[in-house]
């Protein structure tokens, strides 16, 4: 990500990330590349080895499920879409069948998944992030089943003690699926108020 920012001649930027993207956003802030960070249920923190094992099992199960040949026909059913993606969203049934099929195809084609999972086990959770010199907000879906707050959010807040915190009602782990308008407005409001603070300094 730092190389990509360099190639685009971007020194710092407002960075928003969900799940693994939230962890990446925090690491970019650690490296001085962020004007602000908004992490939506960021991955990277857990209370115990058991909580990490749970995630590894879920990701591997999702990867195996993604290789089911009949997936486009399965997700044509609205109820099946909601059941299959219940860990991801409260209202996956609102997604078009093609969107859900594409999501599973992306999972199946993700060649770095094994490396990411092995790295989490070998390297442990996110190191504490403090004194990074930019505004950080962590927002958590109240209905996040993939990363329930008490198991994964609370230790994340402990690792990022200077972060603002907000619970988002009515959404799951990928809140853009459940309420794209709400999340777009949350991002815009965060960036605009951050810019106002920076301009007034």
PyMOL commands that set and color helices and strands:
alter all, ss='L'
color gray80, all
select helices_A, chain A and resi 2-7+20-30+49-66+71-74+78-84+92-94+97-108+113-123+149-159+175-178+180-200
alter helices_A, ss='H'
color red, helices_A
select strands_A, chain A and resi 13-18+34-40+135-141+164-168
alter strands_A, ss='S'
color yellow, strands_A
deselect
rebuild
show_as cartoon
